[in-house]
């Protein structure tokens, strides 16, 4: 009868340790059924599940492993695994897998405790925990930190909607972000990312800045805020705001464009996406004039936004069709996916307002970024704590991947 043994090795990380241990096992023609290794602060945790060949005793080879471990300053533990235990382990490989991503300026023990408690209560077993963010230098200000912990969990929650609701509740309570998504082939094979512009790629609503220059700032800002919360129809509110801009000198556009600030992490995110071969697009309810300036600055592939009609050097206040509203954004996302020869599952959409919900809902990964409450509750995922480059963590990228 074949013997199955779990070998656990812990101690100071040393080059050549894996080769030394597996070299001893190789002499006995041992089969490796599972293997895993992690190093935390120069301390090694190494596990190997082995099957000894039939008719050969395991005591000699395991004794050799024990002595070699001692020579390398390691603690070695052997655990016999019964046939029944092994069968249950094999059967578990067909279970669904999900990824829980925790984002925070500083990750605390309470964050980990609350996330792991909820996953356990919904019948999900944590298989693996990994830190995707880089090492935080000592003395870095709290508001400049960037922490991400990824949990790989096995199982299917009985009520996925309730699980997401609990994650959202503690995210708001603890000022963190928690994403829950299926660990599928598409998660690692997305090819197109589309962005809203105002309050997503840039830290402003351009139409509000134009209104300030036209002397109608408060009136337009109030309409914009209500539209982004979903309280007003976007098309009607857009026409109303445009009418208030009538007579604005076109000479003010350049100075407004120069004053617009990119959102935290936007440049990093776009640069990494371009390096990795992603296509990017701006789908904006704002204006082409500003979106195209942003396209040139960041290297965006596609831009779809609204026209800003000008006559005799003055904004006319009129609206040209088609208006890029919520439904138009969703249509454009479908069109771009088809044009690029990919499925919607391979797309990512990012936005902050109610008019972004149609595209967020059909994208493979829809991310509400620093969004209004309605949008955050309705979107598949939300990021409010970190900058826009936090989206890279949802794709499984580590900070060191960008080096």
N, C-alpha and C positions, 0 to 999 in steps of 0.2 A: 504494500500500500504506500502511495506517495505521501510524503510529509510536507505540509505547508507551514512556514514559519515567518513571522513578521520580525524584522531586525530594525531596531531603533538605535540610532547613534547620535549623541549630542556632545558638544564640547567646542573648543576654540576652532575657528575655521582655519584649515591648513591646505595649501596646494598639494595635490596628489593623493588626498585621502580617498576620494571616490575610486581612483584607479587601484589603490592598494587593497581596498575591501573587495571590489568586484573581481580583482585578479585572483584573490583566494577562492572566491565562489566559482570562478571559471574553471579552476583546476578540478573541482568536483562536478563539473558539467551541470551546474544549477540553472534552472529556468527562472527568469525574472517575470513575475506576474504584475507587479506594480512598483513604481519608484517615485520618490519625491524628495526635494531638498529645498531648504530655505536658510538664508543667513540673515540674522537680525543683529546689528551692532557687533559684527565679527564673531557671533556665536552661531554655530552650525546646528541645524536639526535635519537629520538625514534618515529616511525610512525606505526599506526595501522589503517587499513581500516576495518570498522565494518558494519554489517548489523543488524539493530534493528528488533526484532520480530514484525510481523504484529499485528496491533491493540494496540501497546504499545507506548506511547509517549517517545521521547528520552530526553526531557528536564531535567527530574529529574536525570537520570543516568549521563548525560553529566555535569550537575551542580556538582554532586558529584566528578566527575573526575577533574573538574576545581578547586574545593576547596582542593582536596587531592594533586593536583599538586602544588598549592600555599603553602601548608604546607611543601612540600618537596623542596621548592625553585626552582620550574620549571615553565617555560612559556608553556602554553597550547593553542593550536589553533584548532578550528573545521572548517572543510570545507565540505559542503554538496556535494555529488556526484550524478549527475543525472543518470537516467537509460541509456541514450544514451552514456554518458561518460564511464560508467561501461562496457557497451557492447563493446565499442572500445578497452578498456583495456583488456577484455577477449580475443577478436579476435587477439590481438597482441602476445599472448603466443605461437602461432604457427610459428612465424617468426624465421628465421635462427639467430643463435647467434655466435659471434666470440669473440676471446680474443686478445686484443692488449697489448703487454708487452713492457714497456719502461725500458731500462737498462742504467745506467750511474754511474760514480763515485760519482757524486753529482747531484741530481735531482733539476732542477730550474723551476721557474714559466714559463720561455720561453719554456722549453721542454713540459710541460703540455699544454700550449696554442697552440703550433704548432701541437701536436698530436690531440688534441680535435678539432681544426679547420679543419683538414683534414678529420677526421671521420665524422664530421657534413656535410662537403661539398659533401661527397660521400653517404649521406643519411643514415648514421648509427647513432643510438641513444644510448648514454651512459647510461646504467642501473645502473652500479655499479663501483666504483673506490676503489681499495684496495692497501695498501702498503705491499709487500711481504718481503722486506728487513728489517733487524733489525734496532734499533735506533742507530744513529751515534753519538759516544761520541764527546764531544766538544774538539777541538784541534787536531783531527785526521788528518794526512797529506792528501792532496787532492787525491794523487795517491793511497791511501789505502782505500778509501771509497768504498762502495758498495750499490747502490740504485736501487730499482725495484718498479715500479708502474704498477699494472694490471688494465686494463679497460675491463669490460664486456660490449659488444655492441650488439645491436639488429638490424637486417636488413641484406640485401644482397647488396653489392656494385654493381653498374651497370657495372663497369669495374675494376675487382679485380687486373688485371695486372697493370693498371695505378695507383691504390691505392698503391700497393707494391712499384712501382717505385718512387712515391712521398715520401713514408716512407724511402726508401733507400737513396734518395737525402738529406732529412733533417737529417738523421742519420749521413751521412758523413759531412754535414755542421756543425752540433752541437757536433760531437764526442760522439754520443750515439748509442745504438742499439735499433731497433724497430722490434718486431716480430708480425706477423698477422697470426692467425690460427683459424680454425673452432673449436668451443667449442663442441666437440663430446664426445661420450662415450670412444672412443679410446684414446683421450688425457689423460684421467685419468686411462687408463688400459694398458699402454705399459709395456712390460716385458723384452725386450732384447735391449742392447745398444752396438753398435760396434764402435770401434775407429780406425782411422789411428794412427800410432805411431809417426813418425818423424814430428816435428813442431806442433803436436797436443797433445799427451800425454807427450812428452818430448820437451824441448826447444832447439832442434837441429835437423839437418839432419845427421844421423849416417854415411852415405856414404861419406859426406863431411869431417867428422872428421877422418875417415879412410884414406881418400885421403891426408889430411894434414900430417898424420903420414907417408904416402908413398912418400911425396914430390911432389904430383901432385894436391895440394889443389885447386889452382885457376882454373885449367882446369876442374876438376870435379864439383866444385861449380857452374861454368857457365852453364854446361850441366844440372845440377840439377835444377837451377833456371828457365831455359827455359822449361824444362819438366813440372815443377809444374805450370807454367803459361799456359801450353797447347800448346806451340809453337813446341814441339818435341814429337814424338811418345814415350810413356813410355818404351815399350819393347826394342826398338832400343837404346834409351838413356841409359837404364839399362845395356845392353850388352857393350856399349861403355865405361861406367864408370867402370864396373867390370874389363874390360881388363886393365885399367889403374892401378888397384890395384894389379896386378900380382907381386908376390914376397914380399908382406907385411908380416912381421913376425907375427905369431899368438900370440906371447907374448904381443903384443901391445893391443890386444882386451880387456883384463881385465882392463887396466888402462883407456881406453876410456869409457868402461861401467861404471866404478866408477865415472867418471867425468860428466856423463850426468845428467842434472837437470830436474826434473819434471816441467811441465807447471804449472803456477799459478792456484790453485783450483783443480788440478787433484786428489790429495789425498783425499780431502774433497768430491768431486763428487763420486769417486769410493766407498769410505766408506759408503756414504749415499745410493747409489744404492744397495750395498750388504745388508745393514741393511733393506732395503725395499723389498728385495727378487728378484731384477732384476738379470738377467744373463748378463755377460759382455764378450766382445771379442776384441782382437786386430786383425785387418785385415790390414797388413802392406806390403808396397812395399820395406820395409827395410829387416832386417835379423833376422832369428830365434834366433841366439845367444843372441841378445840384447832384443828381444821381450820376450823371456822366462825368462830372468833376471827380466824384468819389471813385468811379470806375477806373479812371486814369491813375489815380493815386494808389489804389490797392491792387490793380490788375484783375478786376472782376471781368468775367467772360461775357455776361449778358446783362442788359439793363432794360426794364420796362417800368415806366412811370408816366405821370400826367404832363401834358403840355402846359406851358405858362404863356398864353397868348400876349403878344406885345404889339402895339401900334403907335407909331410916332414917338417912340421912346418911353411909352407909358404902358403899364399893365392894363389890359382891357377889362379885367374882371369877368370875362366870359369863360365858358368851359367847353373844351373840345372832347368829343367822344373818340374812342371808348375811354370811360373813366376807369382807372385801375382801382376797383373796389375789392371787397372780399372774394366775391365769386370770380372776378377776373383773375385774381391772384391764383386761385385754385386751377382755373383753366390754363393759365400760363405754366403752372407747375406740371400739369399733365402734358402740355405741348412740349416743354423742354425735355421731359423724361422720354417721350416718344422720339424726339429729335436725336437724343443721345443714345438711343437704343437700350434703355434700361427700364426696369419696372419701378413703380412708385415705391415699392419696399426699399429700393436702393437710394431713395431721396431723403433729404433732411430739410425741414423748413423751420425758420426762426423768426419770431415776431413778438410784439408786446401788446397789440391792440385787438379789440373785438373783430376788426376787419381782417385780422390775420388768421382767425379760427378756421375758416374753410380750408386754407392750405395746410395749416397745422394738423388738421384732422385726417387728411388723406396721405400725408407724407409718411414714409416708413418710420421716421423719427421726427416728431413735432415738438419743438422746444419753445416754451413761453419764457422770454427773457425779460427779467425785471418788469413783469407784466402786471396789468390790472387784475384785481381779485377774480373777476369772472373768467378771464383768460387763463389764469394760473390753475383754476379749478377744472377747467374744461380741457386743457392741453394734456397730451400724454406725459410730458416731462416739463419741469420748470427749473430755471436757474435764476436766483436773485442774489445770492451771497457773493459769488465770484464774478469775474469778468467774462466777456464773451468767449475767451479761450477755454473756459471750463467745459465747453462742448466737446473738446478733444478727449476729456476724461470719459464722457459717455460713449465714445467710440473705442475705448480701451487703450488709448495712447498714454504713455508715461512721459513725464517731463524729460527724461533722458533720451527719449526717441527724437526729440527736437534738436539735440546737440549737433 
